[in-house]
Amino acid sequence: MPPTFASLSLAPSLLGVIAELGYTQPTPIQIAAIPPMLAGMDVVGQSRTGSGKTAAFALPILHRLQIDKRDVQALVICPTRELSSQVAREFRRLGRGLAGLTVVELIGGQRARLQKDALERGAHIAVGTPGRLLDLHNSGALDTQTIITLILDEADRMLDMGFGEQVMSLVRQLSPVRQTALFSATFPDSIATLSASCQRMPRRLKIDEPEGAQAEISQLRMTTRREDRFPALCSLLTTHPHESALIFCNFKSTVADVSRRLAGAGVSVDRLDGDLDQFHRDQVLARFRNQSIRLLIATDVAGRGIDVKGLDLVINYEVPQHPEIYVHRIGRTGRAGRKGVAISLTIDGQDERREAIEEMTGTPIAEITPEDLGDLDSHLRALARPAPMRTIQISGGRKNKVRPGDILGALTGEAGGLDGSQVGKIEVQAQLTYVAVEHSVCRAAVDCLNAGRIKGKRFRATLIGGSVARDGKTSRSW
């Protein structure tokens, strides 16, 4: 009989939430990692992106948490702000049965004073990026001596991005009597070196792909001339049906150019790169997750941590230099057993990159022959269709005790009058809430929320969105 969550000896409160969320069978990395982590052992967990690594370390941490102690007992270090936010959300989701659980996000792009205040009030779990965590420790706001579990999430990417020295500076501040776990999709030599410097006799957990698992992501490539790359992209987008697609570029300038050209043709698109402040990054990601944007153009740094259910298509507009980055990129699709498609646009002379990728993944990338790219204007006209939803931003969130059910009730009750089917994803963040509604009712929904009350309080509701302007900047709301 295959293992179940109950057989992993997790607390009843966690098992209840797992059942509510509809999870019936733990993934291989969860089966391998949860028991040794519950026993306090150090582990190195390697499995592909989208295999359930976050729950593999979150569940043992939540199980061992002393909720009556308002000290930071677990620290999760992530390479990017987006991944930090995603991990924090997963902790809150899995830990919603633990009354009083406090998870803080400690990331750049947000006011450090607010994060210091949150730490002062007391928190159980801290999730953040290396630079901000180090700043908070050096200022005395983050007490690292109470931390008994350290997680380095996407450790390979953390090192690729040059955070190794900052990470080790943080590690040296922690009590030596602690549990340390590294989780990664790949295992380069740098991970082995990092493990040797901060772990004690770790258990190595490598989850090999089962036979046929790569079929979940169909990997394709098209070789084209550099000057034909944009028409080739538009051709691929029209010939591979999708509700949402993520397009990766190597440079911010390329992101701006592709976004501008698509938006200028009326395509539902937005961009995500390092030039956006955290507020607008959160807006863009919320809109992409709730189907208010069809296409998202991103760099690797900004695209880390994007977790979109049902993402149909990933396109590498530019092939990355390192195969590890390719693995992370295509892992955005084909998640949780769903099928996905990943297509790379290759230029003559990039065979070495392709061969390195195929060697790492163990899977040949099938070539698409572009017999005829077709008419660019025709492709752009076909792509210029609106996204199915619009996004409303509400000026209240978890700190105001707002819950998804409160928003749904306000929209579908007597005052709102909307049908439940007209309301999409509701995402409650710390200070703000994003809710998706159908195009036809978006103005009425905004008026309803502004005229009424949520939990007896008035909050401002604003319709957000926009198109990328010719200079590459984006109009975010109207």
Secondary structure, 3 states (H helix, E strand, C coil): CCCCCHHHCCCHHHHHHHHHCCCCCCCHHHHHHHHHHHCCCCEEEECCCCCCHHHHHHHHHHHHCCCCCCCCCEEEECCCHHHHHHHHHHHHHHCCCCCCCCEEEECCCCCHHHHHHHHHHCCCEEEECHHHHHHHHHCCCCCHHHCCEEEEECHHHHHHCCCHHHHHHHHCCCCCCCEEEEEECCCCHHHHHHHHHHCCCCEEEECCCCCCHHHHEEEEEEECCHHHHHHHHHHHHHHCCCCCEEEECCCHHHHHHHHHHHHHCCCCEEEECCCCCHHHHHHHHHHHHCCCCCEEEECHHHHCCCCCCCCCEEEECCCCCCHHHHHHHHCCCCHHHCCEEEEEEECCCCHHHHHHHHHHHCCCCEEECCCCCCCHHHHHHHHCCCCCEEEEEECCCHHHCCCHHHHHHHHHCCCCCCCHHHEEEEEECCCCEEEEEEHHHHHHHHHHHHHCCECCECCCEEEECCCECCCCCECCEC
